[in-house]
């Protein structure tokens, strides 16, 4: 398993994946059996060359205990130069996840 090297990684609470999102997830990523049951939404921070932080919001499929695979990222946002804006965006993704509408927001950016 390959791990990302973030200075800062803040995961939010797990959100159970609804049936619509689960169907979309199965079409997008190969998921092992029925172990994937939740979304893990996280804020990931990296310093740029001037040591200013850039923040991204990422969504990972996870199991009920919060275990996930770094290489199976379902979505990643554009960079935010403000932590508070990234938090606000993460909250909106959480709400969409709770409403079983996370997969219908925008085309997902696959990460290699």
N, C-alpha and C positions, 0 to 999 in steps of 0.2 A: 504494500500500500504506500502511496506517495503522499506525504503531508506537505501542505503549504507552509511557508515560513512567514507568518504574519506577526508583527510585533503586538498587534491588538486584535483579538477575536472575541466578540461579545455575542453569545448566543441568547436568543429570547426563548420564551416558553415553547414547548412542543404543542403543535396543533394537529388534531386528528384529521387525516385526509378524508374528505368526503367522497362519495361514489363517482361524481363527475370528474373531479380532479384525479382520482385514482385511475379511471379509464384513460384519461389523457396522459397520465404519467406512464402507464404501461405502453402506450404508443410511442412515447418519446425516448424513454430509457429502458434498457433491459434491467428489470428488477428481479432479484432472486426470490422466487416463491411468494409467500404472503407475509414475509417478515417486515416489509415496508408498510407502515401504518400511519406515520405522522410526518408533518413538515417541520423542519428546523430552520428558522429564519435567523440569520446572523448578520452582524455588522463587522466588516473586516477592514482594518486600517493598515495602511502602509505609508511610510514617509517618502516624499519625493526627494530629489537631489538637494533641495534647500532645507530638508527636514520639516516641511509642512506636510501634514497628513492629508491623504486622500482616502475617502471612505467609500465602500461599496456595500450594498445589501445583497446577500446571497440566500438562496433557498435550496435546501438539501432534503431529499427523501431520507427518512430515518425510521428506526424501529421504535417501539413503545418506551424504550429506556434511553433514547436519545443517541444511540450509536448510528453513525453515518459514515459514508465513504467520501473523502475529499474529492475524488475523481468523478463522482456522480452528481455534481452540481446541476440542479434543474434550471436555475435562473441566476443571473447576476445583473445588477443595475449598472448604470453609468456611474462615473465617479461623482462624489459629492465632496466639496471642499469644506463643508461644515458638518460636524458631528450631529448637530441638532436636526438638520435637514435630512440626514440619513436616518435618524431615529424616527422622524415623522413618516418617511417613506416606508420604513419597516413596519410601523403601526398600521399603515394602510394595507400593506401586504398581509399582515396578520388578520385584519378584518375580512379581507377577501378570502383568505384561507378558511376562516370560521364559517363563511357563507358558501363554501364549496365553489368558489369562483376564481380561485387563484390561477388556474390554467387558462382562463379565458381573457386575461388582462391584455397581454401583448405577446407577440412571438418571442419565444425564449431564446436567449443567447447561449448556445452550447459552448462549453469551455473544454478545450483539449488539454 
